[in-house]
Amino acid sequence: MALQERELLNGRVAMLAVASYVATEFVTRMPVVKATPLLFEPLIFSPWFRSFMDASFGAAGMGAGRM
């Protein structure tokens, strides 16, 4: 498949995903954001992600200012 055709297919799949959100909200009468709050929470607010970032990049900040 050509690159341009792949991009068109990706766009169509994304449109179907959004349409499924709309259909789900219509059927359940509940916003998708409230039904699946973890999918819409920024990653930086997740405790496991913050601890991962602190563990990964905390060592880089320890030597800051020492030269």
C-alpha positions, -999 to +999 in steps of 0.1 A: +000+000+000+013+035-008+021+059+020-007+082+010-033+054+010-021+043+045-026+079+057-062+079+042-069+046+059-056+059+093-078+089+090-108+068+082-102+046+112-099+076+134-132+089+121-148+056+129-134+057+164-149+092+170-182+080+155-181+051+180-177+076+209-207+095+196-228+064+193-218+051+227-228+085+243-261+084+224-270+049+235-258+051+271-268+088+277-234+091+295-204+111+282-175+088+273-153+110+294-173+100+325-176+064+315-139+059+310-121+086+329-087+069+329-085+073+291-089+110+294-066+117+323-033+133+314-005+108+317+016+132+339-010+130+367-007+092+369+013+082+400+031+053+383+042+077+355+055+103+378+075+078+398+089+063+366+100+098+354+115+106+388+134+074+388+145+078+352+155+114+352+161+122+388+198+112+385+202+137+356+191+165+379+214+156+408+245+169+392+229+201+379+248+232+389+280+213+397+308+222+372 
